[in-house]
Amino acid sequence: IHMGGSHIQAGFYTAVVRKKLQTFFPGLNGGRGLIFPYKMSKTNNPLNYKITWTGDWETCRNTEKKGCELGLLGISAETKDKNASLYVKLSEKYVHYDFNAIKIFNNVGDAYYKILPEDIDCEYTIEEYPDQGYTQIWLQDYVKQISFRIEQSDTLQSGFKLYGIYLENDNPGIVYNDVGINGSMIPSFLDCGLLEQQTKVLKPDLVILSFGTNDTYTTKFRPEYFKSNYRRLIQIIRRAS
């Protein structure tokens, strides 16, 4: 997991790092990892995948100080639309990814809408993990694109919130997750209440922290405050590990 600000969200140099890690020796491509429909929040999206959607969605980022619940990616998208959908497609121009398993970090439970794959040519199984906050989907075959529908199965259900989508495969390779929000500082991620829980689910072998630019670009910079925040973030990651 590589965390930071706009230099991480944009996905330019992180895409180069990912490509080199996954291709310098055969069999190292462990999958694309975490993705999110950033354009839904009117912000830039990495180039090696595209997510389109239908329905009305409201987004929240950890730099906006809205007080909303967020996870590892520092961004969320929520809908109360009973006919909403998502379509994920991985680009063929870059490293070729396919996947046969998906973790969807979302508000899981009987009180919320469900997310289900549709229009796929293979069988699948699905299971919810409310205590860990994600929905797991296993596909019988490998695919490069997938559609999801948001479904209200009970009139008492109140909506659906997306924190991120994790694309997996069975290969014993490297997964390089870029986690960044434009303009974010360390306190931006400290405000993400589900960060520890979702980091624990992914079980990272290495976490790279690339913070400082946004934290120090101010006339009111206080080194001890910066160090204290950095220590708190490291403590969260260590607990998750």
VEXMARTI-735507 format. One record per residue: residue in one letter; residue number from 1; x, y, z of N, C-alpha, C in turn; chain. Coordinates in pm, whole numbers, plus 50000, padded with zeros to 5 digits. Example, Ala and Ser with C-alpha at 12.3 -4.5 7.8 and 13.67 -1.06 7.14 Angstrom:
REM residues 2
['a'; 1; [51319; 49431; 50780]; [51230; 49550; 50780]; [51320; 49670; 50780]; 'A'] ['s'; 2; [51285; 49775; 50708]; [51367; 49894; 50714]; [51290; 50003; 50787]; 'A'] 
This chain:
REM residues 241
['i'; 1; [50085; 49881; 50000]; [50000; 50000; 50000]; [50089; 50124; 50000]; 'A'] ['h'; 2; [50066; 50214; 49907]; [50143; 50339; 49896]; [50046; 50455; 49917]; 'A'] ['m'; 3; [50063; 50528; 50029]; [49969; 50634; 50066]; [50031; 50771; 50045]; 'A'] ['g'; 4; [49947; 50869; 50005]; [49995; 51005; 49986]; [49887; 51096; 49935]; 'A'] ['g'; 5; [49928; 51198; 49858]; [49837; 51299; 49808]; [49813; 51286; 49659]; 'A'] ['s'; 6; [49814; 51400; 49589]; [49780; 51403; 49446]; [49879; 51323; 49362]; 'A'] ['h'; 7; [50007; 51317; 49404]; [50106; 51241; 49328]; [50076; 51092; 49330]; 'A'] ['i'; 8; [49995; 51048; 49427]; [49954; 50908; 49432]; [49821; 50889; 49359]; 'A'] ['q'; 9; [49724; 50978; 49383]; [49593; 50963; 49319]; [49603; 50965; 49167]; 'A'] ['a'; 10; [49686; 51051; 49114]; [49696; 51065; 48968]; [49740; 50935; 48901]; 'A'] ['g'; 11; [49822; 50857; 48970]; [49858; 50725; 48919]; [49963; 50724; 48810]; 'A'] ['f'; 12; [50035; 50834; 48789]; [50135; 50837; 48682]; [50261; 50760; 48722]; 'A'] ['y'; 13; [50334; 50809; 48823]; [50456; 50736; 48859]; [50425; 50609; 48935]; 'A'] ['t'; 14; [50312; 50606; 49005]; [50276; 50481; 49072]; [50245; 50370; 48971]; 'A'] ['a'; 15; [50194; 50409; 48854]; [50168; 50310; 48749]; [50299; 50250; 48698]; 'A'] ['v'; 16; [50404; 50333; 48691]; [50535; 50284; 48648]; [50592; 50188; 48753]; 'A'] ['v'; 17; [50579; 50226; 48881]; [50628; 50139; 48988]; [50554; 50005; 48984]; 'A'] ['r'; 18; [50422; 50011; 48970]; [50342; 49888; 48965]; [50384; 49800; 48848]; 'A'] ['k'; 19; [50399; 49861; 48732]; [50436; 49785; 48613]; [50571; 49716; 48632]; 'A'] ['k'; 20; [50669; 49789; 48684]; [50802; 49730; 48701]; [50802; 49621; 48807]; 'A'] ['l'; 21; [50729; 49641; 48916]; [50721; 49538; 49020]; [50656; 49411; 48967]; 'A'] ['q'; 22; [50559; 49425; 48878]; [50480; 49310; 48834]; [50532; 49245; 48706]; 'A'] ['t'; 23; [50631; 49306; 48640]; [50673; 49253; 48511]; [50822; 49224; 48499]; 'A'] ['f'; 24; [50902; 49258; 48601]; [51046; 49235; 48584]; [51081; 49087; 48593]; 'A'] ['f'; 25; [50985; 49004; 48632]; [51006; 48859; 48634]; [50871; 48794; 48607]; 'A'] ['p'; 26; [50865; 48687; 48527]; [50736; 48625; 48495]; [50662; 48578; 48620]; 'A'] ['g'; 27; [50530; 48597; 48620]; [50447; 48546; 48726]; [50431; 48638; 48846]; 'A'] ['l'; 28; [50470; 48765; 48834]; [50462; 48856; 48947]; [50336; 48942; 48948]; 'A'] ['n'; 29; [50253; 48930; 48846]; [50131; 49011; 48838]; [50025; 48953; 48930]; 'A'] ['g'; 30; [50011; 49014; 49048]; [49915; 48965; 49145]; [49778; 49030; 49135]; 'A'] ['g'; 31; [49759; 49121; 49038]; [49629; 49185; 49021]; [49636; 49335; 49035]; 'A'] ['r'; 32; [49528; 49403; 48999]; [49525; 49549; 49002]; [49510; 49604; 49143]; 'A'] ['g'; 33; [49436; 49535; 49229]; [49418; 49583; 49365]; [49307; 49685; 49376]; 'A'] ['l'; 34; [49326; 49785; 49462]; [49222; 49883; 49494]; [49194; 49980; 49380]; 'A'] ['i'; 35; [49065; 50001; 49353]; [49023; 50102; 49256]; [48900; 50174; 49312]; 'A'] ['f'; 36; [48867; 50288; 49249]; [48751; 50366; 49293]; [48707; 50453; 49175]; 'A'] ['p'; 37; [48576; 50483; 49164]; [48527; 50573; 49058]; [48553; 50720; 49094]; 'A'] ['y'; 38; [48679; 50762; 49087]; [48715; 50897; 49128]; [48642; 51005; 49049]; 'A'] ['k'; 39; [48614; 50978; 48921]; [48546; 51080; 48839]; [48405; 51109; 48891]; 'A'] ['m'; 40; [48350; 51017; 48965]; [48220; 51041; 49027]; [48227; 51161; 49121]; 'A'] ['s'; 41; [48346; 51184; 49178]; [48369; 51297; 49268]; [48430; 51416; 49194]; 'A'] ['k'; 42; [48423; 51412; 49058]; [48475; 51520; 48973]; [48624; 51545; 48999]; 'A'] ['t'; 43; [48698; 51435; 49010]; [48842; 51442; 49027]; [48907; 51338; 48937]; 'A'] ['n'; 44; [49039; 51346; 48923]; [49107; 51263; 48823]; [49117; 51117; 48864]; 'A'] ['n'; 45; [49114; 51031; 48763]; [49115; 50886; 48780]; [49242; 50829; 48716]; 'A'] ['p'; 46; [49309; 50729; 48777]; [49420; 50662; 48709]; [49377; 50612; 48571]; 'A'] ['l'; 47; [49473; 50604; 48479]; [49441; 50576; 48339]; [49421; 50428; 48309]; 'A'] ['n'; 48; [49465; 50338; 48398]; [49462; 50197; 48359]; [49331; 50125; 48392]; 'A'] ['y'; 49; [49230; 50199; 48434]; [49097; 50141; 48446]; [48993; 50253; 48432]; 'A'] ['k'; 50; [48871; 50211; 48404]; [48761; 50306; 48388]; [48638; 50250; 48459]; 'A'] ['i'; 51; [48571; 50336; 48535]; [48446; 50297; 48600]; [48337; 50396; 48559]; 'A'] ['t'; 52; [48229; 50345; 48506]; [48113; 50427; 48475]; [47998; 50385; 48566]; 'A'] ['w'; 53; [47895; 50465; 48571]; [47787; 50438; 48667]; [47655; 50494; 48617]; 'A'] ['t'; 54; [47549; 50446; 48677]; [47416; 50503; 48658]; [47358; 50533; 48795]; 'A'] ['g'; 55; [47259; 50619; 48799]; [47196; 50654; 48926]; [47256; 50778; 48988]; 'A'] ['d'; 56; [47195; 50824; 49094]; [47241; 50942; 49168]; [47333; 50901; 49283]; 'A'] ['w'; 57; [47453; 50955; 49283]; [47552; 50924; 49385]; [47602; 51053; 49449]; 'A'] ['e'; 58; [47634; 51045; 49577]; [47696; 51157; 49647]; [47830; 51111; 49703]; 'A'] ['t'; 59; [47935; 51188; 49677]; [48068; 51147; 49718]; [48120; 51233; 49833]; 'A'] ['c'; 60; [48223; 51183; 49898]; [48286; 51256; 50008]; [48434; 51220; 50010]; 'A'] ['r'; 61; [48521; 51321; 50025]; [48666; 51299; 50034]; [48719; 51346; 50169]; 'A'] ['n'; 62; [48831; 51290; 50208]; [48886; 51323; 50340]; [48944; 51464; 50348]; 'A'] ['t'; 63; [48946; 51536; 50237]; [48992; 51675; 50238]; [48876; 51774; 50248]; 'A'] ['e'; 64; [48754; 51725; 50248]; [48637; 51813; 50242]; [48577; 51845; 50379]; 'A'] ['k'; 65; [48621; 51776; 50484]; [48576; 51804; 50621]; [48423; 51802; 50634]; 'A'] ['k'; 66; [48362; 51700; 50574]; [48216; 51686; 50584]; [48175; 51599; 50703]; 'A'] ['g'; 67; [48272; 51538; 50767]; [48241; 51452; 50880]; [48183; 51317; 50841]; 'A'] ['c'; 68; [48203; 51274; 50717]; [48147; 51147; 50671]; [48242; 51032; 50705]; 'A'] ['e'; 69; [48186; 50912; 50708]; [48264; 50793; 50738]; [48344; 50753; 50615]; 'A'] ['l'; 70; [48476; 50730; 50634]; [48565; 50697; 50523]; [48656; 50582; 50563]; 'A'] ['g'; 71; [48716; 50521; 50461]; [48806; 50410; 50485]; [48946; 50437; 50433]; 'A'] ['l'; 72; [49016; 50331; 50394]; [49155; 50337; 50353]; [49179; 50434; 50237]; 'A'] ['l'; 73; [49091; 50434; 50138]; [49110; 50519; 50021]; [49081; 50666; 50047]; 'A'] ['g'; 74; [49017; 50698; 50159]; [48990; 50838; 50191]; [48880; 50901; 50108]; 'A'] ['i'; 75; [48795; 50818; 50048]; [48687; 50868; 49963]; [48573; 50767; 49968]; 'A'] ['s'; 76; [48451; 50815; 49952]; [48335; 50726; 49950]; [48232; 50777; 49851]; 'A'] ['a'; 77; [48143; 50689; 49812]; [48032; 50724; 49724]; [47906; 50656; 49776]; 'A'] ['e'; 78; [47799; 50734; 49791]; [47677; 50681; 49850]; [47559; 50705; 49757]; 'A'] ['t'; 79; [47470; 50607; 49751]; [47349; 50623; 49671]; [47228; 50567; 49746]; 'A'] ['k'; 80; [47116; 50629; 49725]; [46988; 50577; 49773]; [46900; 50539; 49655]; 'A'] ['d'; 81; [46960; 50540; 49537]; [46892; 50506; 49413]; [46877; 50354; 49403]; 'A'] ['k'; 82; [46756; 50307; 49388]; [46730; 50163; 49383]; [46774; 50102; 49250]; 'A'] ['n'; 83; [46801; 50185; 49150]; [46839; 50135; 49017]; [46981; 50174; 48980]; 'A'] ['a'; 84; [47066; 50202; 49076]; [47203; 50242; 49049]; [47286; 50123; 49002]; 'A'] ['s'; 85; [47394; 50152; 48930]; [47483; 50045; 48883]; [47625; 50099; 48866]; 'A'] ['l'; 86; [47720; 50006; 48856]; [47861; 50037; 48833]; [47914; 49943; 48726]; 'A'] ['y'; 87; [48002; 49996; 48640]; [48064; 49914; 48536]; [48215; 49937; 48540]; 'A'] ['v'; 88; [48290; 49830; 48562]; [48436; 49837; 48576]; [48501; 49774; 48454]; 'A'] ['k'; 89; [48594; 49846; 48392]; [48669; 49792; 48277]; [48815; 49829; 48291]; 'A'] ['l'; 90; [48902; 49729; 48277]; [49046; 49750; 48286]; [49102; 49777; 48147]; 'A'] ['s'; 91; [49190; 49876; 48137]; [49243; 49917; 48007]; [49338; 49813; 47950]; 'A'] ['e'; 92; [49333; 49795; 47819]; [49423; 49702; 47750]; [49554; 49770; 47710]; 'A'] ['k'; 93; [49566; 49901; 47734]; [49684; 49975; 47690]; [49802; 49958; 47785]; 'A'] ['y'; 94; [49776; 49911; 47907]; [49880; 49904; 48008]; [49902; 49758; 48046]; 'A'] ['v'; 95; [49950; 49732; 48165]; [49962; 49593; 48211]; [49824; 49528; 48204]; 'A'] ['h'; 96; [49818; 49407; 48148]; [49689; 49340; 48131]; [49650; 49272; 48262]; 'A'] ['y'; 97; [49534; 49308; 48312]; [49485; 49250; 48436]; [49357; 49172; 48407]; 'A'] ['d'; 98; [49345; 49060; 48472]; [49215; 48993; 48481]; [49200; 48947; 48625]; 'A'] ['f'; 99; [49081; 48912; 48662]; [49053; 48882; 48801]; [48942; 48778; 48811]; 'A'] ['n'; 100; [48943; 48706; 48921]; [48837; 48607; 48946]; [48781; 48619; 49087]; 'A'] ['a'; 101; [48817; 48728; 49155]; [48762; 48754; 49288]; [48760; 48905; 49312]; 'A'] ['i'; 102; [48662; 48950; 49387]; [48644; 49093; 49411]; [48605; 49115; 49556]; 'A'] ['k'; 103; [48675; 49203; 49623]; [48630; 49252; 49752]; [48571; 49391; 49731]; 'A'] ['i'; 104; [48449; 49410; 49777]; [48385; 49541; 49769]; [48369; 49593; 49911]; 'A'] ['f'; 105; [48444; 49697; 49944]; [48432; 49757; 50076]; [48308; 49845; 50077]; 'A'] ['n'; 106; [48212; 49809; 50161]; [48083; 49880; 50162]; [48017; 49865; 50299]; 'A'] ['n'; 107; [47905; 49935; 50316]; [47827; 49919; 50440]; [47746; 49790; 50428]; 'A'] ['v'; 108; [47791; 49689; 50500]; [47733; 49555; 50486]; [47634; 49528; 50600]; 'A'] ['g'; 109; [47522; 49467; 50565]; [47424; 49430; 50666]; [47284; 49432; 50611]; 'A'] ['d'; 110; [47190; 49380; 50687]; [47051; 49371; 50643]; [46985; 49508; 50624]; 'A'] ['a'; 111; [47043; 49612; 50685]; [46982; 49744; 50678]; [47020; 49822; 50552]; 'A'] ['y'; 112; [47105; 49763; 50466]; [47156; 49837; 50351]; [47129; 49764; 50220]; 'A'] ['y'; 113; [47132; 49839; 50111]; [47119; 49780; 49978]; [47232; 49680; 49955]; 'A'] ['k'; 114; [47209; 49589; 49860]; [47309; 49489; 49824]; [47373; 49523; 49690]; 'A'] ['i'; 115; [47497; 49477; 49671]; [47563; 49493; 49542]; [47583; 49354; 49481]; 'A'] ['l'; 116; [47542; 49339; 49355]; [47543; 49208; 49290]; [47601; 49220; 49150]; 'A'] ['p'; 117; [47684; 49124; 49107]; [47733; 49126; 48969]; [47621; 49093; 48872]; 'A'] ['e'; 118; [47631; 49146; 48751]; [47532; 49113; 48649]; [47598; 49111; 48512]; 'A'] ['d'; 119; [47530; 49048; 48417]; [47578; 49039; 48278]; [47716; 48975; 48268]; 'A'] ['i'; 120; [47742; 48870; 48347]; [47868; 48797; 48335]; [47838; 48656; 48287]; 'A'] ['d'; 121; [47934; 48597; 48213]; [47912; 48467; 48150]; [47968; 48351; 48232]; 'A'] ['c'; 122; [47972; 48367; 48362]; [48022; 48257; 48445]; [47946; 48256; 48577]; 'A'] ['e'; 123; [47952; 48145; 48645]; [47887; 48134; 48775]; [47970; 48207; 48881]; 'A'] ['y'; 124; [47904; 48244; 48990]; [47976; 48312; 49097]; [47911; 48280; 49231]; 'A'] ['t'; 125; [47987; 48301; 49336]; [47934; 48293; 49472]; [47962; 48426; 49541]; 'A'] ['i'; 126; [47880; 48460; 49637]; [47893; 48589; 49704]; [47867; 48571; 49854]; 'A'] ['e'; 127; [47945; 48642; 49934]; [47929; 48633; 50079]; [47961; 48768; 50142]; 'A'] ['e'; 128; [47884; 48803; 50243]; [47905; 48930; 50313]; [47979; 48906; 50444]; 'A'] ['y'; 129; [48065; 49002; 50478]; [48141; 48997; 50603]; [48116; 49127; 50678]; 'A'] ['p'; 130; [48005; 49135; 50753]; [47967; 49259; 50821]; [48069; 49308; 50922]; 'A'] ['d'; 131; [48133; 49217; 50995]; [48230; 49259; 51097]; [48355; 49321; 51036]; 'A'] ['q'; 132; [48386; 49283; 50913]; [48505; 49335; 50846]; [48471; 49440; 50740]; 'A'] ['g'; 133; [48342; 49457; 50712]; [48298; 49564; 50625]; [48323; 49544; 50477]; 'A'] ['y'; 134; [48301; 49423; 50426]; [48315; 49406; 50281]; [48228; 49291; 50232]; 'A'] ['t'; 135; [48203; 49295; 50101]; [48132; 49189; 50030]; [48233; 49118; 49940]; 'A'] ['q'; 136; [48238; 48986; 49948]; [48333; 48908; 49869]; [48259; 48835; 49758]; 'A'] ['i'; 137; [48312; 48846; 49636]; [48256; 48776; 49521]; [48364; 48689; 49459]; 'A'] ['w'; 138; [48335; 48560; 49440]; [48427; 48469; 49373]; [48366; 48431; 49237]; 'A'] ['l'; 139; [48443; 48446; 49131]; [48398; 48413; 48996]; [48457; 48279; 48953]; 'A'] ['q'; 140; [48381; 48202; 48876]; [48430; 48073; 48829]; [48539; 48090; 48724]; 'A'] ['d'; 141; [48534; 48198; 48646]; [48632; 48225; 48541]; [48697; 48361; 48564]; 'A'] ['y'; 142; [48806; 48385; 48492]; [48873; 48514; 48494]; [48803; 48611; 48398]; 'A'] ['v'; 143; [48790; 48736; 48438]; [48728; 48838; 48354]; [48813; 48965; 48358]; 'A'] ['k'; 144; [48790; 49054; 48261]; [48859; 49183; 48255]; [48765; 49300; 48279]; 'A'] ['q'; 145; [48637; 49271; 48288]; [48538; 49376; 48311]; [48417; 49315; 48381]; 'A'] ['i'; 146; [48345; 49399; 48452]; [48231; 49347; 48526]; [48132; 49460; 48555]; 'A'] ['s'; 147; [48006; 49425; 48559]; [47900; 49520; 48595]; [47840; 49479; 48729]; 'A'] ['f'; 148; [47800; 49579; 48806]; [47731; 49555; 48932]; [47600; 49633; 48933]; 'A'] ['r'; 149; [47500; 49576; 48996]; [47376; 49649; 49020]; [47356; 49666; 49170]; 'A'] ['i'; 150; [47299; 49777; 49207]; [47265; 49801; 49346]; [47118; 49764; 49365]; 'A'] ['e'; 151; [47091; 49677; 49459]; [46956; 49621; 49472]; [46900; 49644; 49612]; 'A'] ['q'; 152; [46778; 49691; 49617]; [46705; 49700; 49744]; [46620; 49574; 49757]; 'A'] ['s'; 153; [46657; 49488; 49851]; [46584; 49363; 49868]; [46479; 49371; 49978]; 'A'] ['d'; 154; [46478; 49485; 50051]; [46382; 49504; 50160]; [46350; 49653; 50170]; 'A'] ['t'; 155; [46223; 49685; 50191]; [46183; 49826; 50196]; [46246; 49901; 50313]; 'A'] ['l'; 156; [46295; 49830; 50413]; [46358; 49895; 50528]; [46504; 49930; 50504]; 'A'] ['q'; 157; [46560; 49883; 50393]; [46701; 49912; 50364]; [46718; 50058; 50322]; 'A'] ['s'; 158; [46831; 50118; 50365]; [46842; 50264; 50357]; [46944; 50318; 50256]; 'A'] ['g'; 159; [47010; 50234; 50178]; [47104; 50286; 50080]; [47230; 50203; 50073]; 'A'] ['f'; 160; [47326; 50250; 49992]; [47450; 50177; 49970]; [47566; 50276; 49971]; 'A'] ['k'; 161; [47675; 50241; 50041]; [47793; 50326; 50045]; [47915; 50245; 50002]; 'A'] ['l'; 162; [47989; 50299; 49906]; [48108; 50233; 49851]; [48233; 50302; 49902]; 'A'] ['y'; 163; [48328; 50220; 49954]; [48456; 50273; 50000]; [48572; 50232; 49909]; 'A'] ['g'; 164; [48550; 50133; 49823]; [48656; 50088; 49734]; [48628; 49950; 49681]; 'A'] ['i'; 165; [48691; 49916; 49569]; [48678; 49785; 49506]; [48818; 49727; 49491]; 'A'] ['y'; 166; [48836; 49603; 49535]; [48967; 49537; 49532]; [48960; 49418; 49437]; 'A'] ['l'; 167; [49034; 49426; 49325]; [49032; 49322; 49223]; [49145; 49224; 49249]; 'A'] ['e'; 168; [49110; 49095; 49261]; [49206; 48992; 49299]; [49216; 48882; 49193]; 'A'] ['n'; 169; [49326; 48806; 49199]; [49337; 48683; 49122]; [49410; 48579; 49207]; 'A'] ['d'; 170; [49431; 48460; 49149]; [49493; 48351; 49225]; [49644; 48346; 49208]; 'A'] ['n'; 171; [49701; 48442; 49138]; [49844; 48439; 49112]; [49923; 48481; 49237]; 'A'] ['p'; 172; [50035; 48416; 49266]; [50115; 48449; 49383]; [50210; 48565; 49355]; 'A'] ['g'; 173; [50157; 48674; 49308]; [50242; 48786; 49268]; [50229; 48905; 49358]; 'A'] ['i'; 174; [50263; 49023; 49305]; [50264; 49148; 49379]; [50139; 49229; 49346]; 'A'] ['v'; 175; [50075; 49283; 49449]; [49965; 49378; 49433]; [50012; 49511; 49491]; 'A'] ['y'; 176; [50010; 49614; 49408]; [50057; 49746; 49449]; [49938; 49841; 49451]; 'A'] ['n'; 177; [49896; 49880; 49571]; [49777; 49965; 49587]; [49819; 50111; 49605]; 'A'] ['d'; 178; [49773; 50198; 49517]; [49800; 50341; 49535]; [49680; 50404; 49605]; 'A'] ['v'; 179; [49707; 50468; 49719]; [49603; 50526; 49804]; [49634; 50674; 49822]; 'A'] ['g'; 180; [49567; 50758; 49746]; [49596; 50901; 49755]; [49475; 50986; 49720]; 'A'] ['i'; 181; [49466; 51102; 49787]; [49361; 51200; 49758]; [49429; 51335; 49735]; 'A'] ['n'; 182; [49390; 51403; 49629]; [49448; 51533; 49599]; [49435; 51628; 49718]; 'A'] ['g'; 183; [49548; 51686; 49759]; [49547; 51784; 49867]; [49544; 51724; 50007]; 'A'] ['s'; 184; [49549; 51592; 50018]; [49536; 51531; 50150]; [49663; 51548; 50233]; 'A'] ['m'; 185; [49643; 51556; 50362]; [49751; 51560; 50461]; [49736; 51440; 50553]; 'A'] ['i'; 186; [49830; 51421; 50643]; [49819; 51309; 50736]; [49689; 51315; 50817]; 'A'] ['p'; 187; [49651; 51432; 50873]; [49523; 51438; 50945]; [49403; 51397; 50860]; 'A'] ['s'; 188; [49413; 51416; 50728]; [49302; 51375; 50640]; [49276; 51226; 50653]; 'A'] ['f'; 189; [49383; 51146; 50662]; [49367; 51002; 50674]; [49343; 50960; 50819]; 'A'] ['l'; 190; [49390; 51039; 50914]; [49360; 51009; 51054]; [49211; 51020; 51082]; 'A'] ['d'; 191; [49140; 51099; 51000]; [48995; 51115; 51016]; [48915; 51001; 50952]; 'A'] ['c'; 192; [48984; 50907; 50886]; [48916; 50796; 50819]; [48897; 50681; 50918]; 'A'] ['g'; 193; [48778; 50672; 50975]; [48752; 50579; 51083]; [48765; 50432; 51047]; 'A'] ['l'; 194; [48751; 50398; 50918]; [48759; 50259; 50876]; [48895; 50223; 50818]; 'A'] ['l'; 195; [48991; 50313; 50828]; [49124; 50289; 50771]; [49189; 50166; 50832]; 'A'] ['e'; 196; [49186; 50156; 50964]; [49251; 50042; 51030]; [49183; 49911; 50993]; 'A'] ['q'; 197; [49050; 49910; 50994]; [48977; 49787; 50962]; [49007; 49738; 50821]; 'A'] ['q'; 198; [49006; 49830; 50723]; [49027; 49790; 50585]; [49172; 49754; 50557]; 'A'] ['t'; 199; [49265; 49820; 50623]; [49406; 49783; 50610]; [49428; 49642; 50664]; 'A'] ['k'; 200; [49361; 49609; 50773]; [49373; 49476; 50832]; [49321; 49369; 50737]; 'A'] ['v'; 201; [49214; 49399; 50662]; [49160; 49303; 50566]; [49261; 49274; 50456]; 'A'] ['l'; 202; [49332; 49379; 50408]; [49425; 49362; 50297]; [49558; 49299; 50340]; 'A'] ['k'; 203; [49592; 49305; 50469]; [49715; 49244; 50520]; [49839; 49284; 50438]; 'A'] ['p'; 204; [49872; 49411; 50430]; [49987; 49452; 50347]; [50120; 49405; 50405]; 'A'] ['d'; 205; [50211; 49364; 50318]; [50347; 49329; 50359]; [50433; 49455; 50373]; 'A'] ['l'; 206; [50396; 49560; 50303]; [50472; 49685; 50306]; [50374; 49801; 50292]; 'A'] ['v'; 207; [50393; 49904; 50374]; [50317; 50028; 50361]; [50415; 50142; 50342]; 'A'] ['i'; 208; [50399; 50216; 50233]; [50485; 50331; 50201]; [50405; 50458; 50228]; 'A'] ['l'; 209; [50461; 50547; 50309]; [50394; 50673; 50342]; [50467; 50788; 50273]; 'A'] ['s'; 210; [50397; 50855; 50181]; [50456; 50967; 50106]; [50382; 51096; 50139]; 'A'] ['f'; 211; [50397; 51142; 50262]; [50331; 51264; 50306]; [50434; 51373; 50336]; 'A'] ['g'; 212; [50388; 51496; 50335]; [50475; 51607; 50371]; [50448; 51732; 50290]; 'A'] ['t'; 213; [50426; 51717; 50160]; [50408; 51834; 50074]; [50291; 51920; 50120]; 'A'] ['n'; 214; [50175; 51860; 50135]; [50057; 51938; 50174]; [50062; 51977; 50322]; 'A'] ['d'; 215; [50123; 51892; 50404]; [50131; 51921; 50548]; [50220; 52042; 50576]; 'A'] ['t'; 216; [50326; 52058; 50500]; [50426; 52161; 50530]; [50407; 52289; 50448]; 'A'] ['y'; 217; [50317; 52286; 50351]; [50299; 52403; 50263]; [50206; 52504; 50332]; 'A'] ['t'; 218; [50256; 52563; 50439]; [50179; 52661; 50515]; [50274; 52744; 50600]; 'A'] ['t'; 219; [50236; 52867; 50625]; [50317; 52954; 50712]; [50300; 52917; 50859]; 'A'] ['k'; 220; [50205; 52828; 50889]; [50177; 52789; 51027]; [50229; 52648; 51057]; 'A'] ['f'; 221; [50324; 52602; 50978]; [50376; 52467; 50996]; [50443; 52452; 51133]; 'A'] ['r'; 222; [50403; 52343; 51203]; [50462; 52312; 51334]; [50522; 52171; 51328]; 'A'] ['p'; 223; [50654; 52159; 51333]; [50718; 52028; 51320]; [50669; 51924; 51419]; 'A'] ['e'; 224; [50648; 51960; 51544]; [50606; 51863; 51644]; [50466; 51809; 51616]; 'A'] ['y'; 225; [50378; 51897; 51566]; [50243; 51855; 51530]; [50250; 51756; 51414]; 'A'] ['f'; 226; [50335; 51787; 51317]; [50354; 51699; 51201]; [50407; 51563; 51246]; 'A'] ['k'; 227; [50508; 51562; 51333]; [50565; 51436; 51383]; [50462; 51357; 51462]; 'A'] ['s'; 228; [50384; 51426; 51543]; [50282; 51358; 51623]; [50179; 51289; 51535]; 'A'] ['n'; 229; [50135; 51357; 51430]; [50038; 51297; 51338]; [50098; 51177; 51266]; 'A'] ['y'; 230; [50225; 51190; 51227]; [50293; 51080; 51159]; [50300; 50957; 51249]; 'A'] ['r'; 231; [50332; 50978; 51376]; [50338; 50867; 51471]; [50201; 50800; 51487]; 'A'] ['r'; 232; [50096; 50881; 51493]; [49961; 50826; 51507]; [49924; 50739; 51387]; 'A'] ['l'; 233; [49958; 50785; 51267]; [49927; 50707; 51147]; [50005; 50576; 51148]; 'A'] ['i'; 234; [50131; 50582; 51184]; [50212; 50460; 51191]; [50155; 50363; 51294]; 'A'] ['q'; 235; [50108; 50414; 51406]; [50048; 50328; 51509]; [49925; 50256; 51457]; 'A'] ['i'; 236; [49842; 50327; 51381]; [49723; 50265; 51322]; [49762; 50151; 51231]; 'A'] ['i'; 237; [49862; 50174; 51146]; [49907; 50072; 51050]; [49966; 49953; 51124]; 'A'] ['r'; 238; [50042; 49979; 51230]; [50100; 49869; 51307]; [49993; 49786; 51377]; 'A'] ['r'; 239; [49890; 49852; 51427]; [49779; 49776; 51488]; [49710; 49688; 51385]; 'A'] ['a'; 240; [49692; 49743; 51266]; [49626; 49668; 51159]; [49711; 49549; 51115]; 'A'] ['s'; 241; [49842; 49559; 51134]; [49934; 49454; 51091]; [49967; 49357; 51203]; 'A'] 
